[in-house]
Amino acid sequence: MKDNATLLDRLLDVIEHDIVPKTAAGVAAGNKLFGAAILRKRDLSLVLAETNNELENPLWHGEVHALKRFYELPKEQRPDTKDCIFLATHEPCSLCLSAITWTGFDNFYYLFSHEDSRDSFAIPHDLKILKEVFTLDPGGYNASNEFWKSSSIRGLASALPEADRQAVEARVAKLSATYEALSRAYQEGKTGNDIPLN
């Protein structure tokens, strides 16, 4: 694995250049703004990037849709999940946490927290389901366990040397503005779609 500054720079590149364009198209069609990507650990090359496709199937959250596409790759082209990094734009919900676990990834990284999904993007379902179904408060799931370790991009950035931290924070601020615009577009266009929890 690369050092954290290099890793975070690459993860933000993938969000900006590979996930955001797919998400913008998905939001324009009426889907939510959640996306994901899978990268190879050895060189941080992109295996694939995807976005939410709940209009086709309410289970196709960004992460689950990425996993669906991953398993549609020919087996000889598909790396082992233990050799991959899983990247989510938003902290995975309970469905996506389970999917990441069942598919054997030993890690995932995310940019926006469950609280961001609720407060900044007006999508409170992740925290509501964790509370109502699993009786867990925000942050109540085990972020490091025998299956995987999760890492917040913002949390990792806070531990970087100042120059690196400031560079990451500037990129995160730019991406936050992009996702705020996507959120507004989704909220304005979701009326009439048949996504159960919109």
C-alpha positions as CSV (number, residue, x, y, z in Angstrom):
1,M,0.0,0.0,0.0
2,K,1.1,3.6,-0.7
3,D,1.6,6.2,2.0
4,N,-1.6,7.9,3.2
5,A,-1.0,11.2,1.3
6,T,-0.6,9.3,-2.0
7,L,-3.5,7.0,-1.3
8,L,-5.9,9.8,-0.4
9,D,-4.9,11.8,-3.5
10,R,-5.6,8.8,-5.6
11,L,-9.0,8.0,-3.9
12,L,-10.0,11.6,-4.4
13,D,-9.0,11.4,-8.1
14,V,-11.2,8.4,-8.5
15,I,-14.2,10.1,-6.9
16,E,-13.7,13.3,-8.9
17,H,-12.9,11.8,-12.4
18,D,-14.5,8.3,-12.3
19,I,-17.4,8.3,-9.9
20,V,-18.8,11.9,-10.1
21,P,-19.5,11.8,-13.9
22,K,-21.5,8.5,-13.5
23,T,-23.3,10.0,-10.5
24,A,-24.2,13.2,-12.3
25,A,-25.8,11.1,-15.1
26,G,-27.5,8.9,-12.5
27,V,-28.9,11.9,-10.5
28,A,-30.1,13.4,-13.8
29,A,-32.1,10.2,-14.3
30,G,-33.5,10.3,-10.7
31,N,-31.1,8.2,-8.7
32,K,-29.4,9.1,-5.4
33,L,-25.9,10.5,-5.3
34,F,-24.0,7.6,-3.8
35,G,-21.2,6.0,-5.7
36,A,-18.3,3.5,-5.3
37,A,-15.2,2.2,-6.9
38,I,-12.9,-0.8,-6.7
39,L,-9.1,-0.3,-7.0
40,R,-6.1,-2.7,-7.0
41,K,-4.0,-2.4,-3.9
42,R,-0.7,-3.0,-5.6
43,D,-0.8,0.1,-7.9
44,L,-4.1,1.9,-7.1
45,S,-5.3,1.3,-10.7
46,L,-9.1,1.4,-11.2
47,V,-11.0,-1.9,-11.6
48,L,-14.3,-0.1,-12.0
49,A,-16.5,2.8,-10.8
50,E,-20.2,2.8,-10.4
51,T,-23.1,4.8,-9.0
52,N,-26.5,4.3,-7.5
53,N,-29.1,2.7,-9.8
54,E,-32.1,2.4,-7.5
55,L,-34.5,3.2,-10.4
56,E,-33.7,-0.1,-11.9
57,N,-33.7,-2.0,-8.5
58,P,-33.9,-0.5,-5.0
59,L,-31.0,-2.8,-3.9
60,W,-28.6,-1.1,-6.4
61,H,-27.1,1.3,-4.0
62,G,-23.8,2.7,-5.2
63,E,-21.7,0.1,-3.4
64,V,-24.0,-2.8,-4.3
65,H,-24.2,-1.7,-7.9
66,A,-20.4,-1.6,-8.0
67,L,-20.2,-5.1,-6.6
68,K,-22.8,-6.3,-9.1
69,R,-20.7,-4.9,-12.0
70,F,-17.5,-6.3,-10.4
71,Y,-18.9,-9.9,-10.4
72,E,-20.1,-9.4,-14.0
73,L,-16.4,-9.1,-15.1
74,P,-15.0,-12.2,-16.6
75,K,-13.4,-14.2,-13.7
76,E,-9.9,-14.1,-15.3
77,Q,-10.1,-10.3,-15.4
78,R,-11.5,-9.9,-11.8
79,P,-9.0,-9.5,-9.1
80,D,-9.4,-11.2,-5.7
81,T,-11.3,-8.9,-3.3
82,K,-8.4,-9.3,-0.8
83,D,-6.2,-7.6,-3.4
84,C,-8.5,-4.6,-3.7
85,I,-9.5,-1.4,-2.1
86,F,-13.2,-0.6,-1.8
87,L,-14.0,3.1,-2.1
88,A,-17.4,4.6,-1.2
89,T,-18.3,8.2,-1.7
90,H,-20.5,8.0,1.4
91,E,-20.2,5.8,4.5
92,P,-22.0,2.6,3.6
93,C,-25.4,1.8,4.9
94,S,-26.3,-1.5,6.6
95,L,-27.1,-3.1,3.3
96,C,-23.8,-2.1,1.8
97,L,-21.8,-2.9,4.9
98,S,-23.2,-6.4,4.6
99,A,-22.5,-6.7,0.8
100,I,-18.9,-5.5,1.3
101,T,-18.5,-8.1,4.0
102,W,-20.1,-11.0,2.1
103,T,-17.9,-10.3,-0.9
104,G,-14.7,-10.6,1.1
105,F,-13.2,-7.1,1.0
106,D,-10.9,-6.5,4.0
107,N,-11.2,-2.7,3.8
108,F,-13.3,0.2,2.7
109,Y,-12.7,4.0,2.5
110,Y,-15.4,6.7,2.4
111,L,-15.6,10.4,2.0
112,F,-18.9,11.5,3.6
113,S,-20.2,10.2,6.9
114,H,-23.7,8.9,7.7
115,E,-24.3,12.2,9.4
116,D,-23.4,14.0,6.2
117,S,-25.9,11.9,4.3
118,R,-28.5,12.9,6.8
119,D,-27.6,16.6,7.4
120,S,-26.0,17.8,4.2
121,F,-27.7,15.6,1.7
122,A,-31.2,15.2,3.3
123,I,-31.0,11.3,3.1
124,P,-31.5,10.1,6.7
125,H,-32.3,6.5,6.0
126,D,-28.8,5.0,6.8
127,L,-29.0,6.3,10.4
128,K,-32.7,5.6,10.8
129,I,-32.3,2.0,9.7
130,L,-29.3,1.5,12.0
131,K,-31.3,2.8,14.9
132,E,-34.7,1.2,14.2
133,V,-33.5,-2.2,13.0
134,F,-30.2,-2.7,14.8
135,T,-30.7,-0.2,17.7
136,L,-27.3,1.4,16.9
137,D,-26.5,5.0,17.4
138,P,-24.5,6.9,14.8
139,G,-21.1,5.3,14.6
140,G,-22.3,2.3,16.5
141,Y,-21.2,-0.4,14.1
142,N,-17.7,-1.8,14.6
143,A,-15.5,0.1,12.2
144,S,-12.6,-2.4,12.6
145,N,-13.5,-6.0,12.9
146,E,-12.5,-9.5,11.9
147,F,-13.8,-8.9,8.4
148,W,-12.6,-5.4,7.4
149,K,-11.3,-2.1,8.6
150,S,-13.1,1.1,7.5
151,S,-11.4,4.4,7.1
152,S,-12.7,7.9,6.8
153,I,-10.8,9.9,4.2
154,R,-11.3,13.0,6.3
155,G,-10.1,11.2,9.4
156,L,-6.9,10.0,7.6
157,A,-6.3,13.4,6.2
158,S,-6.4,15.0,9.7
159,A,-3.3,13.0,10.6
160,L,-1.2,14.1,7.6
161,P,1.6,16.6,7.7
162,E,0.1,20.1,7.4
163,A,0.9,20.7,3.7
164,D,-0.6,17.3,2.7
165,R,-3.5,17.8,5.0
166,Q,-4.3,21.2,3.5
167,A,-4.1,19.8,0.0
168,V,-6.5,17.0,0.8
169,E,-8.9,19.4,2.6
170,A,-9.0,21.7,-0.4
171,R,-9.9,18.8,-2.7
172,V,-12.5,17.6,-0.2
173,A,-14.0,21.1,-0.1
174,K,-14.3,21.1,-3.9
175,L,-15.9,17.7,-3.9
176,S,-18.3,18.7,-1.2
177,A,-19.5,21.6,-3.3
178,T,-19.9,19.2,-6.3
179,Y,-22.0,16.8,-4.1
180,E,-24.1,19.6,-2.7
181,A,-25.1,20.5,-6.2
182,L,-25.8,16.9,-7.0
183,S,-27.9,16.7,-3.8
184,R,-29.9,19.7,-4.8
185,A,-30.6,18.2,-8.2
186,Y,-31.6,14.9,-6.7
187,Q,-33.9,16.5,-4.1
188,E,-35.6,18.7,-6.8
189,G,-36.1,15.8,-9.2
190,K,-37.1,12.9,-6.9
191,T,-40.8,13.6,-6.9
192,G,-42.6,10.8,-8.7
193,N,-39.8,8.3,-8.7
194,D,-40.6,4.9,-7.3
195,I,-37.6,4.5,-5.0
196,P,-39.1,3.2,-1.7
197,L,-36.9,5.3,0.6
198,N,-36.2,8.4,-1.4
